[in-house]
Amino acid sequence: MPTMKFTKALAAAAAVGVVVSLALAGCSSSSTTSSESCSGGTASGSVSDSIKATGDFGKAPTVKFDKGLSTKTTQKSTLIQGKGALVEKGDPVIFQVSLYDGKTGAKATATDYTSSGTYLVAGPATSLGALSEGLTCSHVGDRIAIAGSAKDSTDGQGISTYKIGATDSVVFVADILKAFPSRATGTAEKPVAGQSTVKLAKDGAPTITVPTTPAPTTLQSTTLIKGKGAAIKAGDSLMMQYTGVTYADGKVFDSSWTKGQPFVGSLTKGQLIDGWVDGLAGKTVGSQVLLTIPPAEGYGDQAQTGIPAGSTLVFVIDVLGKVG
C-alpha cells in the first residue's frame, strides 16, 4: 500500500507516534452518546483546569498556563463543549493540536490550523498516550486541554527535537474535528459461494480464508457489510481498515489492524492500486468490502514486501468514512 505522509510539525518527534496529514471539511459524527456512559478517558483536575486557551475553535489558540506545570497523573479539562459524536476507545479521530513543554512554557509544535489535521486512534496505549487517552470520551467539537505526565506523554524519554526533557510534563490543547467508528457498520450481506470466507474477531479484525479453487482472472468486489453512508466515488479520501493476503497461500502481507492504526488513502489510480479504486467505487461509507484482485489490477509482475510477483491479492476493507 502507498505510504502515508507524516505531518511536518510532528514528524520530527518519532516518539509522538503515527500522525497523518489530511485535507478536512467540517465535522461529522456517527454517535451522540453521553460521555457519562463512555468507558475510559481522562478525568479533570486542578492542573488541567489551570490551562486556558482563547480563540475560535479550529483556529490556532492562544494558550496560557504557569511555567513549571507538572503532574504525575494525566488530567484533561474541556475548554469548549462540542455537540458532536462521542469519541470512544478505538475510534480514529482527526484534530488540530498545539503542544507545549509544561516546565518551560515554550510552544514545542502545532498543526497548521488551515486545511490539515492529524489523527490518532483514541485510547490505545501509545507513546502519545496522554493525548490518545484524552481524546477518549470527548466529543466532536470539543476543545480539550490535557496536562500530560512525562510517562504518558513521551514514555519518560522527552522529545529532544523540541527540547522537552525526560521528566517534563506536556500540555496539549486539541480541537476535535471529526471522528470515525473503529470498524464497518451496517447490515451483513450473504457471502458469495466460492469466494474467500471472512471471520471477524471481537474488535472487527478479519481473518481471511482463501478457497482452494484457481484464482479468478477478473476483479471481484463483494460487499460483506453494507453501510448506510454516502456513496464512494473516485477521488474520495477515505479512512479505512484493511487486511491483505495472497490468494496462493492465504498469508497476511499487510494489515492496518495489526499496526493499530487505520489507513487514509485517496481513491485515485497511481496512489492506490487499480483494484482498490475500481473495487471500492460505488460502495457506501460504513461498508466492509471483499476484494479479489488479479495481478493486472494489483502489483503486476513487480514483487512487493511479502507479495511475490504476479500475485492475486485478497483484501477485506472497512470503509470508516470520508475525511474530506
N, C-alpha and C positions, 0 to 999 in steps of 0.2 A: 504494500500500500504506500501511497505517497507519504513523505514525511511531513510533519506539521511544523510551522514556524513558531518559534518562541517569541513572546512579546519582548521587544528590545529592553524595556525598562526592568524586566525581571529576569532576563536570560542570564545575566552575569551571576546571579545567585543560584547556583545549581542546587544548593540546599533548600531552595524555596519551592522545589517541586515542579510539576508539569503545568505550565500555564500557556495558553494559546491565544494568539491574536485573531479577533473575529470582527466582521462587519455586523453591526447591530441595527435593529429597527424596533424601537419601543419595547414594551414589556408584555409578556403573556403568561398565562397560568393554567394549570390543569386541576388545581385543588384549592379550596379556600378553608381548609380545616383549621380549627383553632389551635394555637400554639400550646394551649393547655393539655391537649391530647397527644402532643408530639413527644417522641422518645429521644432523649439525648439533648444535645445543645449545651449552652454555657450560661451559667447564672450571672446576674449582675452583681456588682459590689462597689465599694467606695472608690476603688482605684479607677475602674472603668467609668464610673459616674463623674469622675473629675475631668474626663476628656470632653472637650467642647469642639464643635465644628459648625461653621456657618457657611452659607452659600446654598444655591439651588441644588436639588437632587440631580445626580448625573453630571454635575459640573465639578471642577476642582474645588474642594472645600478649603476654607481657612481653619486650620486645626490648632487648638491651644491646649496645653497641659503643662504642669510644672516640671522642670528638669529634675532628673533624679527619680522619675517614676519607676517604681519597682514592685513586682508582685511575684509571689511563689505559686499562686493559683490563678489561672487564666480567668478573666472576667469579661462579660460583654454587656454593654448598655445600648438601647435603641434610641437613636437621636431623632430620627424621622420614622414615623409609623406608616408602613405601606399597607395597601389594601389588596394586594395580590395573593398569589398562591403561597401556601405554607411550604417551606423547604424542609424535606425530610431526609434522613440519613440515606446516602447513596444517590441522591439527586444531583445531576450536573447543574452547576449554577454559573451564570455569566454576571460579571460585576466589574465595577471600577473600584480601584483601591489606592490609597496613599499609605505609605509605610514610614514609620519614624523610629529612631532609637530612643527608647524611654529614658536612658541615662543622660544623654546629651541634649535631647530635644530636637536633634537635627533630622531633617527630612532625608530619608535614605533613597526612596524611589517612589514612583507612582505610574499608573497607567496614563494614557494621553487624554482621557476625558473628551475625545472628539467622536470619531466613528468606530473606535475599537474598544474592546473589553478583554478581560481574561476569564478563564474558567477553571474551576476546581470541582471535584466531587465532594459534596457535603458529608462531613462526618468521619470518613476513614482516617486512621492514624497515618499521617504523612509528616514530612519534615516541615510542613506548614500546618501542623495540627491545630495551632491556636486559631488560625483563620478558617480552616475547613470545618472545625467543630463549631466555630462561631456562626457560620452560615446556617448550620442545622437549627431548625425550629425558629428561624427568622421567616420573613415574608418577602415576596417580590415587592419592591417599592420601599423597603426599609433602608435606612442609613444606619449602620451599626458601628460602634466604637469598641474595639477589642484591646484590652490590656493583656498581652500575652506573656506568660512566663518564658524565661530563657529556654527551658527544656521544651515547652510546647511550640515555641516559635522557630527555633533554629537547632533543635536537638542538642542544645547546650554547646554548640560549636561556633556560634556567631556567624556573621557574614563579613568576611574581610573586605570584600569589594566595597561595601557600604560602611565600613568602619564600625560595625556593630560587634561589640565584644561578646565573648562566650557566656558571660554572666548577665548581659544586658537584657532587660525586658524590652518587648517590642510593641509599639502601638500601631494598630491597623484601623483605618476608617474606610469602610466599604459601602458602596451603594449597589444594592442587589437589583439587577436589571431584568433578569429572566431566569427561569428555572424549568427543568425538564424532568419527566419521570425517568426512573432508572432503567426501565425495560419497556418493551412493547405493551400497549394497552389496546383492548378491543375484543373482538369476537373470534374464537378459534374456528378455523376453516377445516373442512375434511381433507386429510392428506391425499396426495395423488399416488395411486398404486405404482410401484416400480421405481419411484424416486427415493432419495435418501430419507431416512427417518430421523426425527429430532426429539430428544428427551431434554426437558428443562429442569435445571436444579432449582432449589427453593428461591434463589436470588434471580432466576431468569437465565442464567448462563446455559447455553445449549451444548449438548453432546450429540455429535452427528455420526450416524452410521450409514456408510455408503452401500449401495446394492452390489451384488456380485455380477450383475449384467454388464455388457460393454458400455462404455461411456457414450452419452449422446453426442451427436455431431453438431447440434444446434443449441442455442441458448435456451435454457428452461428457467422461467421465472414464476414461482408459485407462492401465493400468499398463504402463510400458515396462521397468522392472526391478522384480522382486518381492522385497522384503526379507523377512528371516526374523524380524523383531522383532514386538513386540506390536501388536495391532490398534489403530487410531487411532479415537478417538471424539470427539464434540462436547465442547468444553470443555477438551480437552488443550492444553497449552502445548508448542509444538514448535520445535525448532531446524531451520531449513530453508535450502536454497539454491534460488534461482529465477531464471528469466529470463522476461520477458513481452514479447510482440509483439502488434501489432494485426493482426487477420485480414485487413483490407482491403489492406494493403501489406507485411506481414511485418516492419515496422520495430520494432526493440527500443525500448521506452519505459522499461524499468527492469530491472536485473539485480543481484543480490547478488554475482555473480561479478566484475563489473567494479568494484564497490565494495570488493572484498577482504574483505567481512565478511558472514557469514550473517545470516539474519533470524530473530528469535524472535517468534512470534505465537500468540495463543490462538485455537483453533478455535471461535470464538464469533461469531455473527452480530451485526453492529454494530461489531465490532473488525476482522474480515476480511470481504471481500466474500462474498456468499452462495455464489458459485461455488466458492470455496476450501473453505468449510465443508462444503457438500454433496458436493463432488467428492473430498475427502480422507477424509471419514468412512468407516470400514470398510476402508481400505487398511492396510498394515502398515509399521512403522518399518523404514527401510532401503530403502524403495521409491522409484522415480522415477515420477512421475505426469504424464501429459499431460492438461491441462485445456483444453477449448474452451468458452468462457463467453459466452453471449448477453448482450446489454445488460441484460436484466431481472435477471440474476444477477451483473452486474458493476457498472458505474457509471451505467447507465441513460442518461438524457439529460443527465447532468452531465459536462461536459468536465473532464479532468484534465491534468496536465502530460504532454504527448506523446500524449494519448489524446483524440481527437475525441469529441464527444457521440454516443451511440448506437453505440459501437464494440463489436464482438465481439472478445474477447480470447483469446489463446492463451498458456498458461503451461506451462513444464516445471519441476516442483518435485521436489527431492530432499529427502526427509524423513529427516533425520540422526538424530533421536532426540527423546524426550520430556524436557523439562527439569524436570519436577516429578513 
